[in-house]
């Protein structure tokens, strides 16, 4: 079993490959190939026909743990399998947060104290030596813990291992005290997060490293000034220099933080719709309170307010510990069906690729999905004779006024896909929501499904679903299955032996289009039928279906997704289907 990635990864443990009716088929230790971009899960030599579930776990190059699940089936003519495993949570663990807090607190204390000593106090002091020592020890403890968990096979682990060594050397120098070597080590560890984290992610412009270094330096200057004032209670001249440094640090933090957010978020709404964005908002809120306290201290120094600033800074470091463990918004999966609201969404099969178009009054956005599910990049795409420009991976945009009514011709490489456009497409979201509720309220439904992954690979299956938890399927010239409550029976072919297994109880019937409905629009109405097109961005998939206007029952349905081209023809509703355990 091979799992491919865009960037290098390392095995992180916790991988599983199991047969759905019980038993692991994983054999050997997971490894990586092709420069770390392929995670290999070795399987037993002969695993036999059946359904299998996979859970993989890996450490990305910038230090994030990622996990996912998938399912596969062995044997001709089997129904699409479902995974019985769940992906592990990508949320930060308590150990990760504590380790990152120690690391960031340590570098702020150590490098910040050096900044205070050289730029504001302009002299040596034994208490400053102690602060540098403490900061280096904190950093070494946090970085060593993270490096031990990550290993040195990633940029993140390597950078932290080197940083932990430098911090240990700095701590040793501070105890002697060898002040200049200790100061050099303290400043050096402040650069470690920039080389270990998001600033060097693939696709991020190189100036982001410089911006990140300046951001960390500004935070160190602010922290060091507060610590120096609290530790030494210096004279007015030193306090004025600290105040000037703090003002400059606040301005730099605001500018560099805005630049980093611009490159790490895809859209402004990701500030409140992603964990990464919410962590940024918490950090900004705390920094605003800190800046207010700093301004009050600038007018009249108060030891209590300085202490309050340090406490709030510790809270900011907690937010940073969460922030650096989360994936940036720009790395969040992009919905392949994302399009401006109000677009007409249509899709068709193009060989092994799925081609979708979002039609707007003066432009069209084409999405091309490869069989792997990722966007197909680097294609020559034109819409209505106009050359399209890339707008993302698998995304192509052309400024063209599509004919309404008429045909929209989309060229993808050497292929031509033609979409029929009606004159008007009134909204149908309310209609589709009613149809969804009606489908869930059915006593039973029976339909024939044609499912293809390419023009040459397809299966035809007859499905019978009966409320509340009964399902049966028969694949033409292939396998059959019966699911009732917590039990399942499968056989490889007609007349074969049934095999029983336990499953999680399913709720039936469920609409095949799911709950997420985007831009449902009426394509045409004739007699008692209405044809509707819409998208489900969670899959992502595009649907076109013909409904009975009176009953709201589907008559025909087409779904286009990555390597998943499906057609349904509905046979019956609300009649006894007699789904029972096999004899």
C-alpha positions as CSV (number, residue, x, y, z in Angstrom):
1,X,0.0,0.0,0.0
2,X,1.5,3.3,-1.1
3,X,0.3,6.8,0.0
4,X,1.7,9.7,-2.0
5,X,2.4,13.2,-0.7
6,X,3.3,16.5,-2.2
7,X,6.1,17.1,0.3
8,X,8.5,14.8,2.2
9,X,7.1,12.9,5.2
10,X,8.3,10.4,7.8
11,X,6.4,7.5,9.3
12,X,4.9,8.5,12.6
13,X,3.6,5.1,13.9
14,X,0.0,4.2,14.4
15,X,-0.5,2.8,10.9
16,X,-3.1,0.0,10.4
17,X,-4.3,-2.1,7.5
18,X,-7.1,-4.5,8.5
19,X,-9.6,-6.8,6.8
20,X,-13.0,-5.3,7.5
21,X,-14.3,-8.6,9.0
22,X,-11.2,-8.7,11.3
23,X,-7.5,-9.2,11.4
24,X,-4.4,-7.1,10.5
25,X,-2.7,-7.7,7.1
26,X,0.1,-5.3,7.8
27,X,3.5,-7.0,7.7
28,X,6.8,-5.2,8.3
29,X,7.8,-1.7,9.2
30,X,6.3,1.3,7.3
31,X,9.0,3.2,5.3
32,X,9.3,6.1,2.8
33,X,10.5,6.1,-0.7
34,X,11.1,8.7,-3.5
35,X,12.7,11.2,-1.2
36,X,10.1,10.8,1.5
37,X,7.1,11.6,-0.8
38,X,5.7,8.0,-0.7
39,X,4.7,6.3,2.5
40,X,4.9,2.5,2.0
41,X,2.8,0.2,4.2
42,X,4.0,-3.4,3.5
43,X,1.2,-6.0,3.3
44,X,1.1,-9.8,3.6
45,X,1.8,-11.6,0.3
46,X,-1.7,-13.0,-0.2
47,X,-4.5,-11.2,1.6
48,X,-7.4,-12.8,-0.3
49,X,-10.6,-11.3,-1.6
50,X,-12.5,-8.9,0.6
51,X,-12.8,-5.3,1.9
52,X,-9.9,-3.7,3.6
53,X,-9.4,-0.5,5.6
54,X,-6.2,1.6,6.0
55,X,-5.2,4.2,8.5
56,X,-1.9,6.0,7.8
57,X,-0.1,8.5,10.0
58,X,2.9,10.6,9.0
59,X,5.0,13.6,10.1
60,X,5.2,16.4,7.5
61,X,8.4,18.2,6.7
62,X,7.4,21.3,8.8
63,X,6.5,19.3,11.9
64,X,2.8,18.6,11.6
65,X,1.3,15.1,12.2
66,X,-1.2,14.2,9.5
67,X,-3.4,11.1,9.4
68,X,-6.1,9.7,7.0
69,X,-8.1,6.6,6.2
70,X,-9.0,4.9,2.9
71,X,-10.5,1.6,1.9
72,X,-9.9,-0.8,-0.9
73,X,-11.3,-4.1,-2.1
74,X,-9.7,-7.2,-3.6
75,X,-11.7,-9.3,-6.0
76,X,-13.6,-8.5,-9.2
77,X,-17.1,-7.1,-9.1
78,X,-17.1,-6.0,-5.5
79,X,-19.2,-3.1,-4.3
80,X,-17.3,0.1,-3.3
81,X,-15.8,-0.6,0.2
82,X,-16.1,1.6,3.3
83,X,-13.4,2.1,5.9
84,X,-14.0,0.7,9.4
85,X,-11.1,2.8,10.8
86,X,-11.0,6.5,11.7
87,X,-8.3,9.0,11.1
88,X,-6.5,10.3,14.2
89,X,-7.2,13.8,15.3
90,X,-4.8,16.5,13.9
91,X,-5.3,18.7,17.0
92,X,-2.3,19.5,19.1
93,X,-1.5,17.2,22.0
94,X,-0.8,18.6,25.5
95,X,2.8,17.3,25.2
96,X,3.3,19.2,21.9
97,X,1.8,22.4,23.3
98,X,4.0,22.3,26.4
99,X,7.1,21.5,24.4
100,X,6.5,24.3,22.0
101,X,5.7,26.7,24.8
102,X,9.1,25.8,26.5
103,X,10.9,26.3,23.2
104,X,9.3,29.7,22.3
105,X,9.5,31.0,25.9
106,X,13.1,30.0,26.1
107,X,14.2,31.8,22.9
108,X,12.2,34.9,23.9
109,X,13.9,35.0,27.3
110,X,17.5,34.2,26.0
111,X,17.6,36.3,22.8
112,X,15.5,39.0,24.4
113,X,17.9,39.3,27.3
114,X,20.8,39.6,24.9
115,X,19.0,42.4,23.1
116,X,18.3,44.3,26.4
117,X,21.9,43.9,27.5
118,X,23.4,45.2,24.2
119,X,20.9,47.8,23.1
120,X,19.3,49.2,26.3
121,X,21.4,48.4,29.4
122,X,24.7,48.4,27.6
123,X,26.5,46.5,30.3
124,X,26.9,43.0,31.7
125,X,25.1,41.8,34.9
126,X,25.0,38.4,36.7
127,X,21.2,38.5,36.6
128,X,21.2,38.9,32.9
129,X,23.6,35.9,32.7
130,X,21.0,33.9,34.7
131,X,18.2,34.9,32.4
132,X,20.2,33.8,29.3
133,X,21.0,30.5,31.1
134,X,17.3,29.9,32.0
135,X,16.2,30.7,28.5
136,X,18.7,28.3,26.9
137,X,17.6,25.6,29.3
138,X,13.9,26.1,28.5
139,X,14.6,26.1,24.7
140,X,16.8,23.0,24.9
141,X,14.2,21.1,26.9
142,X,11.3,21.9,24.5
143,X,13.3,21.5,21.3
144,X,14.8,18.2,22.4
145,X,11.4,16.8,23.2
146,X,10.0,17.8,19.8
147,X,13.1,16.6,18.0
148,X,12.9,13.2,19.7
149,X,9.3,12.7,18.6
150,X,9.9,14.0,15.1
151,X,13.3,12.4,14.4
152,X,15.9,13.9,12.0
153,X,14.3,12.7,8.8
154,X,12.4,16.0,8.4
155,X,13.4,19.6,8.2
156,X,11.5,20.2,11.4
157,X,13.2,17.5,13.4
158,X,16.7,18.4,12.0
159,X,16.3,22.1,12.8
160,X,15.1,21.4,16.3
161,X,17.9,18.9,17.0
162,X,20.5,21.4,15.9
163,X,18.8,24.2,17.9
164,X,18.7,22.0,21.1
165,X,22.5,21.5,20.7
166,X,23.1,25.2,20.3
167,X,20.9,26.0,23.3
168,X,22.8,23.4,25.4
169,X,26.1,25.0,24.4
170,X,24.7,28.5,25.2
171,X,23.6,27.3,28.7
172,X,27.1,25.9,29.3
173,X,28.7,29.2,28.2
174,X,26.4,31.2,30.4
175,X,27.4,29.3,33.6
176,X,31.1,30.0,33.2
177,X,30.3,32.8,32.2
178,X,31.5,33.1,28.7
179,X,29.2,36.0,27.8
180,X,29.9,36.5,24.1
181,X,29.6,32.8,23.1
182,X,26.5,32.6,25.3
183,X,25.0,35.6,23.5
184,X,25.8,34.2,20.1
185,X,24.0,30.9,21.0
186,X,21.0,32.8,22.4
187,X,20.6,34.8,19.3
188,X,21.1,31.7,17.0
189,X,18.3,29.7,18.6
190,X,15.8,32.6,17.9
191,X,16.2,31.7,14.2
192,X,15.4,28.0,14.6
193,X,11.5,28.3,14.3
194,X,11.8,30.2,11.0
195,X,13.9,27.4,9.5
196,X,11.7,24.6,11.0
197,X,8.2,25.9,10.4
198,X,5.8,27.3,7.8
199,X,8.1,30.0,6.4
200,X,10.1,27.4,4.4
201,X,7.0,25.4,3.2
202,X,6.9,24.6,-0.4
203,X,5.3,27.3,-2.5
204,X,5.9,30.0,0.1
205,X,8.0,32.9,-1.3
206,X,11.5,33.0,0.2
207,X,11.2,36.6,1.6
208,X,8.8,35.0,4.2
209,X,11.9,33.6,6.0
210,X,13.2,37.1,6.4
211,X,9.8,38.4,7.5
212,X,9.5,35.6,10.1
213,X,13.0,36.3,11.4
214,X,12.2,40.0,11.9
215,X,8.9,39.0,13.6
216,X,10.7,36.8,16.1
217,X,13.4,39.4,16.7
218,X,10.7,42.1,17.5
219,X,9.0,39.7,20.0
220,X,12.4,39.0,21.6
221,X,13.2,42.8,21.9
222,X,9.9,43.4,23.6
223,X,10.2,40.5,26.0
224,X,13.8,41.2,26.8
225,X,13.0,44.8,27.7
226,X,10.3,43.8,30.1
227,X,12.4,41.1,31.8
228,X,15.4,43.5,32.1
229,X,13.3,46.2,33.8
230,X,11.8,43.7,36.2
231,X,15.1,42.1,37.0
232,X,17.4,45.1,37.3
233,X,15.0,48.1,38.0
234,X,17.4,50.3,35.9
235,X,17.5,54.1,35.7
236,X,15.4,56.4,33.6
237,X,17.8,56.5,30.7
238,X,17.6,52.7,30.3
239,X,13.8,52.7,30.6
240,X,13.5,55.4,27.9
241,X,15.6,53.2,25.6
242,X,13.5,50.2,26.4
243,X,10.4,52.2,25.7
244,X,11.7,53.2,22.3
245,X,12.7,49.7,21.4
246,X,9.3,48.4,22.5
247,X,7.5,50.9,20.3
248,X,9.5,49.8,17.3
249,X,9.0,46.2,18.2
250,X,5.2,46.6,18.3
251,X,5.2,48.3,14.9
252,X,7.4,45.5,13.4
253,X,5.2,42.8,15.0
254,X,2.1,44.4,13.4
255,X,3.6,44.7,9.9
256,X,5.4,41.3,9.8
257,X,2.4,39.6,11.4
258,X,0.1,41.0,8.7
259,X,2.5,39.9,5.9
260,X,2.8,36.3,7.3
261,X,-1.0,36.1,7.7
262,X,-1.4,37.3,4.1
263,X,0.7,34.3,2.8
264,X,-0.7,31.8,5.3
265,X,-4.4,32.4,4.8
266,X,-6.3,31.9,1.6
267,X,-9.2,34.1,2.4
268,X,-10.2,36.6,5.2
269,X,-13.0,34.3,6.4
270,X,-10.3,31.7,7.4
271,X,-9.6,33.8,10.4
272,X,-12.8,32.5,12.0
273,X,-13.4,29.3,10.0
274,X,-10.1,27.5,10.7
275,X,-8.3,26.6,13.9
276,X,-5.2,28.4,12.5
277,X,-7.1,31.6,11.9
278,X,-8.8,31.5,15.4
279,X,-5.4,31.1,17.0
280,X,-4.2,34.2,15.1
281,X,-7.2,36.2,16.4
282,X,-6.4,35.1,20.0
283,X,-2.8,36.1,19.5
284,X,-3.7,39.5,18.1
285,X,-6.2,40.1,20.9
286,X,-3.6,39.5,23.5
287,X,-1.0,41.6,21.7
288,X,-3.5,44.5,21.6
289,X,-3.9,44.3,25.4
290,X,-0.2,44.1,25.7
291,X,0.3,47.2,23.5
292,X,-2.2,49.1,25.6
293,X,-0.3,48.2,28.8
294,X,2.9,49.2,27.1
295,X,1.6,52.6,26.2
296,X,0.4,53.2,29.8
297,X,3.9,52.1,31.0
298,X,5.5,54.5,28.5
299,X,3.6,57.4,30.2
300,X,4.3,56.2,33.7
301,X,6.2,53.1,34.5
302,X,4.5,50.7,36.9
303,X,6.2,47.4,38.1
304,X,2.7,45.9,38.4
305,X,1.9,46.7,34.8
306,X,5.3,45.3,33.6
307,X,4.5,42.1,35.4
308,X,1.0,42.0,33.9
309,X,2.7,42.4,30.4
310,X,4.9,39.4,31.1
311,X,2.0,37.3,32.1
312,X,0.1,38.2,29.0
313,X,3.2,37.5,26.9
314,X,3.2,34.0,28.4
315,X,-0.4,33.7,27.2
316,X,0.7,34.9,23.7
317,X,3.3,32.1,23.7
318,X,0.6,29.6,24.4
319,X,-1.3,30.9,21.4
320,X,1.9,30.6,19.3
321,X,2.4,27.1,20.6
322,X,-1.0,26.1,19.2
323,X,-0.5,28.2,16.1
324,X,2.7,26.5,15.0
325,X,1.2,23.1,15.5
326,X,-1.8,23.8,13.2
327,X,-1.8,23.7,9.4
328,X,-2.0,27.2,7.9
329,X,-5.2,28.1,6.2
330,X,-3.5,28.2,2.8
331,X,-2.7,24.5,3.3
332,X,-6.3,23.6,4.0
333,X,-7.9,21.4,1.3
334,X,-9.3,23.7,-1.4
335,X,-12.9,22.8,-2.4
336,X,-12.6,21.8,-6.0
337,X,-16.1,23.0,-6.6
338,X,-15.4,26.4,-5.1
339,X,-16.9,29.1,-7.2
340,X,-18.5,32.5,-6.6
341,X,-22.1,32.3,-5.3
342,X,-24.7,32.2,-8.0
343,X,-22.7,30.3,-10.5
344,X,-24.3,27.5,-12.7
345,X,-22.3,24.3,-11.8
346,X,-22.1,21.5,-14.4
347,X,-19.7,18.6,-14.8
348,X,-19.0,15.7,-17.2
349,X,-16.7,12.7,-17.5
350,X,-13.7,13.2,-19.7
351,X,-11.9,9.9,-20.0
352,X,-10.4,9.3,-16.5
353,X,-10.8,13.0,-15.5
354,X,-13.7,14.9,-14.1
355,X,-14.3,18.3,-15.8
356,X,-16.6,20.8,-14.1
357,X,-17.5,24.3,-15.1
358,X,-18.9,27.2,-13.0
359,X,-20.6,29.6,-15.4
360,X,-20.9,33.2,-14.5
361,X,-22.3,36.2,-16.5
362,X,-18.9,37.2,-17.9
363,X,-16.5,34.4,-17.0
364,X,-16.2,30.7,-16.5
365,X,-14.1,28.7,-14.0
366,X,-13.1,25.2,-15.0
367,X,-12.1,22.5,-12.5
368,X,-10.3,19.4,-13.7
369,X,-9.8,16.5,-11.2
370,X,-7.3,13.7,-11.8
371,X,-8.3,10.1,-10.8
372,X,-6.3,10.6,-7.6
373,X,-8.7,13.3,-6.5
374,X,-6.2,16.2,-6.8
375,X,-6.5,19.0,-9.2
376,X,-4.9,18.3,-12.6
377,X,-2.4,21.2,-13.1
378,X,-0.5,22.3,-16.1
379,X,-3.2,21.6,-18.7
380,X,-4.0,23.6,-21.8
381,X,-7.6,24.7,-21.2
382,X,-9.8,27.0,-23.3
383,X,-13.5,28.0,-22.8
384,X,-15.6,29.1,-25.7
385,X,-12.5,29.6,-27.7
386,X,-10.8,31.8,-25.1
387,X,-7.6,30.6,-23.5
388,X,-8.0,30.0,-19.7
389,X,-5.5,31.0,-17.1
390,X,-4.6,28.9,-14.1
391,X,-6.3,30.0,-10.9
392,X,-5.1,27.2,-8.6
393,X,-4.2,23.5,-8.9
394,X,-6.7,22.1,-11.3
395,X,-8.5,25.5,-11.6
396,X,-8.7,27.5,-14.9
397,X,-10.5,30.8,-15.5
398,X,-11.5,32.4,-18.7
399,X,-13.2,35.8,-19.3
400,X,-16.0,34.7,-21.7
401,X,-19.7,35.5,-22.0
402,X,-21.3,32.1,-22.3
403,X,-24.3,31.8,-24.7
404,X,-27.6,31.5,-22.9
405,X,-29.2,29.4,-24.3
406,X,-26.5,27.7,-26.2
407,X,-23.5,25.4,-25.9
408,X,-20.3,26.1,-24.0
409,X,-17.3,24.3,-25.5
410,X,-14.5,23.5,-23.1
411,X,-11.2,22.2,-24.4
412,X,-8.9,20.3,-22.1
413,X,-5.7,19.3,-23.9
414,X,-7.0,17.3,-26.9
415,X,-10.4,16.6,-25.4
416,X,-13.5,18.6,-26.0
417,X,-16.3,18.7,-23.4
418,X,-19.6,20.4,-24.4
419,X,-22.1,21.8,-21.9
420,X,-25.7,22.7,-22.7
421,X,-26.7,26.0,-21.1
422,X,-30.4,26.9,-20.6
423,X,-31.6,30.4,-21.0
424,X,-32.4,30.8,-17.3
425,X,-31.5,28.8,-14.2
426,X,-33.7,29.8,-11.2
427,X,-32.5,28.8,-7.7
428,X,-33.5,25.4,-6.5
429,X,-31.9,25.1,-3.0
430,X,-35.2,25.1,-1.2
431,X,-36.6,22.4,-3.6
432,X,-33.6,20.2,-3.1
433,X,-33.7,20.5,0.7
434,X,-37.3,19.3,0.6
435,X,-36.3,16.5,-1.7
436,X,-33.6,15.5,0.7
437,X,-36.0,15.4,3.6
438,X,-38.5,13.4,1.5
439,X,-35.8,10.8,0.6
440,X,-34.8,10.3,4.3
441,X,-38.5,9.8,5.1
442,X,-38.9,6.9,2.6
443,X,-39.9,3.5,3.8
444,X,-37.8,1.9,1.0
445,X,-36.1,2.7,-2.3
446,X,-34.8,0.6,-5.1
447,X,-32.5,1.8,-7.9
448,X,-29.9,0.6,-10.5
449,X,-26.5,2.1,-10.3
450,X,-23.8,2.3,-13.0
451,X,-20.5,3.2,-11.5
452,X,-17.4,3.8,-13.6
453,X,-13.8,5.0,-12.9
454,X,-13.0,5.3,-16.6
455,X,-14.6,4.5,-20.0
456,X,-13.5,0.8,-19.6
457,X,-13.9,0.1,-15.9
458,X,-17.5,0.0,-14.7
459,X,-19.9,-2.1,-12.6
460,X,-23.7,-2.2,-12.6
461,X,-25.4,-2.8,-9.2
462,X,-29.0,-3.1,-8.0
463,X,-29.5,-1.5,-4.7
464,X,-32.4,-2.0,-2.3
465,X,-32.7,0.1,0.9
466,X,-35.3,-0.3,3.6
467,X,-35.8,1.8,6.7
468,X,-34.5,2.0,9.2
469,X,-31.2,0.0,8.8
470,X,-31.6,-2.6,6.0
471,X,-29.7,-2.6,2.7
472,X,-29.0,-5.2,0.0
473,X,-27.0,-5.0,-3.2
474,X,-26.3,-7.3,-6.2
475,X,-23.5,-6.6,-8.6
476,X,-24.2,-7.8,-12.2
477,X,-22.0,-11.0,-12.7
478,X,-20.4,-10.3,-9.3
479,X,-20.7,-10.0,-5.6
480,X,-23.8,-9.6,-3.4
481,X,-24.3,-8.2,0.1
482,X,-26.9,-7.8,2.8
483,X,-26.7,-5.4,5.7
484,X,-29.2,-5.5,8.6
485,X,-28.5,-3.5,11.8
486,X,-25.1,-4.5,13.2
487,X,-24.6,-7.5,10.9
488,X,-23.4,-7.9,7.3
489,X,-23.3,-10.9,4.9
490,X,-21.2,-11.0,1.7
491,X,-20.6,-13.5,-1.0
492,X,-18.2,-13.2,-4.0
493,X,-20.6,-14.5,-6.6
494,X,-24.2,-15.8,-7.1
495,X,-24.6,-19.2,-5.5
496,X,-21.4,-18.7,-3.4
497,X,-21.1,-19.0,0.4
498,X,-22.2,-16.1,2.5
499,X,-19.6,-14.7,5.0
500,X,-20.9,-12.9,8.1
501,X,-19.3,-10.0,9.9
502,X,-20.1,-7.2,12.3
503,X,-20.5,-3.6,11.2
504,X,-21.5,-0.2,12.5
505,X,-25.3,0.2,12.2
506,X,-26.2,2.2,9.1
507,X,-29.2,4.5,8.8
508,X,-31.2,4.0,5.6
509,X,-32.2,5.3,3.3
510,X,-29.8,8.2,2.9
511,X,-29.7,10.5,-0.2
512,X,-26.6,9.7,-2.3
513,X,-26.0,13.5,-2.7
514,X,-25.4,14.1,1.0
515,X,-26.3,17.2,3.0
516,X,-24.0,19.8,1.6
517,X,-25.8,21.6,-1.3
518,X,-24.2,24.5,-3.2
519,X,-25.8,26.5,-5.9
520,X,-28.7,24.2,-6.8
521,X,-30.4,25.5,-10.0
522,X,-33.2,24.4,-12.2
523,X,-32.0,23.4,-15.7
524,X,-35.4,22.7,-17.2
525,X,-39.0,21.7,-16.4
526,X,-41.2,19.5,-18.5
527,X,-44.5,17.9,-17.7
528,X,-44.3,16.7,-14.1
529,X,-40.5,16.6,-13.9
530,X,-37.8,19.1,-12.9
531,X,-34.1,18.8,-13.7
532,X,-31.7,20.3,-11.1
533,X,-27.9,20.8,-11.0
534,X,-25.8,21.4,-7.9
535,X,-22.5,20.6,-6.2
536,X,-21.4,19.0,-2.9
537,X,-18.0,20.7,-2.1
538,X,-17.2,18.2,0.7
539,X,-16.7,15.3,-1.7
540,X,-16.2,17.3,-4.1
541,X,-18.9,16.1,-6.5
542,X,-21.3,17.6,-9.0
543,X,-24.8,16.3,-9.5
544,X,-27.6,16.6,-12.1
545,X,-30.9,14.9,-11.2
546,X,-34.4,14.6,-12.6
547,X,-37.1,14.7,-9.9
548,X,-40.9,14.1,-9.9
549,X,-42.2,17.5,-9.1
550,X,-45.3,16.2,-7.2
551,X,-43.6,13.5,-5.0
552,X,-40.1,15.0,-4.9
553,X,-38.7,11.5,-5.7
554,X,-35.6,11.3,-7.9
555,X,-36.2,9.6,-11.3
556,X,-32.6,9.7,-12.6
557,X,-29.3,11.0,-11.1
558,X,-25.8,11.6,-12.3
559,X,-22.8,12.3,-10.2
560,X,-19.3,13.4,-11.4
561,X,-16.4,13.2,-9.0
562,X,-12.7,12.1,-9.2
563,X,-12.6,8.5,-10.7
564,X,-16.3,8.2,-9.7
565,X,-18.8,8.6,-12.5
566,X,-22.2,7.4,-11.2
567,X,-25.7,7.1,-12.7
568,X,-28.8,6.1,-10.9
569,X,-32.1,4.9,-12.4
570,X,-34.8,4.7,-9.7
571,X,-37.1,1.7,-9.8
572,X,-39.5,1.9,-6.9
573,X,-40.3,3.7,-3.7
574,X,-42.1,2.7,-0.5
575,X,-42.9,-0.9,-1.3
576,X,-41.9,-4.0,0.7
577,X,-38.5,-5.3,-0.4
578,X,-38.2,-8.3,1.8
579,X,-34.6,-7.7,2.9
580,X,-33.7,-10.6,5.3
581,X,-30.6,-12.5,6.5
582,X,-29.5,-15.2,4.0
583,X,-30.3,-18.8,4.7
